[in-house]
């Protein structure tokens, strides 16, 4: 069993409306609250979040998974970078990386997200 992309979208859409990045642990908790199914924060989310970003990119939408961050680093995990056409490869420079992530988060928050995943 793996997380359903439509439910992942619904959780992250709410986060975008709340204008707040949250951790993988928060994603596991909110997904469970929505579906009744628990997925471990470590290792469960990379593929579904990449699939989500690819689907959003095909509709010209920003990478919603930019809102999912590592608790310690307070930024997305390494597999976020380059996971879809709407996410560039990881910048080598820390300032460039944070600047690019901030740009994506602002685009996500500004987006008027459809109720249903396109």
N, C-alpha and C positions, 0 to 999 in steps of 0.2 A: 504494500500500500504506500502511496506517495501523496503529498499534498495536492489538492485540486486547485488548479490555476485560477478558476473563477472565484473561489473562496479566498485565495491569497490576494487577488485583486481587490475584493471587497474590504479586506482588513487594511490593506495599504491605502486604498482610496480614502478610508476614514482617517488614517494617519495624515494624509495630505490635507484633508479638510481641517484637521486639528493643528496643522502646520508644525509638526514636531517629529524629527527622526527618533526612532526607538531601536532597541537592541533585538538581536536574534531571539533572546529569551522572551522578550515582549511579544515578538511575532508568534512564537510557539504558544504562549499563553492566550493571546487574542484569537489565534486560529482554533485552539481547543475550545474556547468560549463560544465561538461561532459554530463549530462543526461537531464538537464532542471528541475529536481525534487529536491525540498528542503526538508531536514530532519533536525530537531532541533539537535543541538550538544549534548544536555543532554537527554539521554534516548533512542535515536534512534539507536545507533550503537553497543550496547553490544552484542545482538544476532547475527547480521550479521558478526561482527568481530570474534566472537567465532566460528560461522559456517565456516568462511574462514580459521581460524587456524586449525580446525578439518580436513578440506579438504586438506590443505597443509601438515598436519602431516601424512595423509594417503599416501602421495607421498614422504615422507621423507624430506620435506622442513621446514625451520624454520618459526616461528610465525611472519608473516609480520605485524600484528597489533601492534607489539612492537613499531612501529614508530608513533602510535597515543598516544598523551600524554595530560594530564590535563594541562591547561594553568598555574594554580597557582603552582602546585607541580612539574611541568616539568618532569613527569614520567607517566607511564600508570596508568589508573584507577584500582580500586580494583578488578573489574570483569575480568581483563586481566589474573590475576594469576589463574592457574589451569583450564583455559577454554578449554584446548585441551591437547592431549598427548605431544605436543612440547612446553608446557608451564608448568613449575613446580608450585606447590602451593606457595603462597606468603611466602617468608622467613620472619621470625619474626624480625630478626635483620636488622636494616636499611642498614648497610654496605653490608650485604649479599644480600639484596634485590637489591640495586643499582648495585652491582657487577654482579648479575645474569641477570638483565635487560640489562646491558652494553654488556654482552656476547651474548645475543640474538640479540641485535641491530647490533653488529659487524657481526654476522652470516647472518643476513638479508641483510646488505649492501654488504657483500662479495659474496652473492648468485648471480648466473647468472639466473635471473628470466625468465621463458618462456613467450612469448608474450601473450599466452592464459592460463587461469587458468587450471591447470591439473585436 
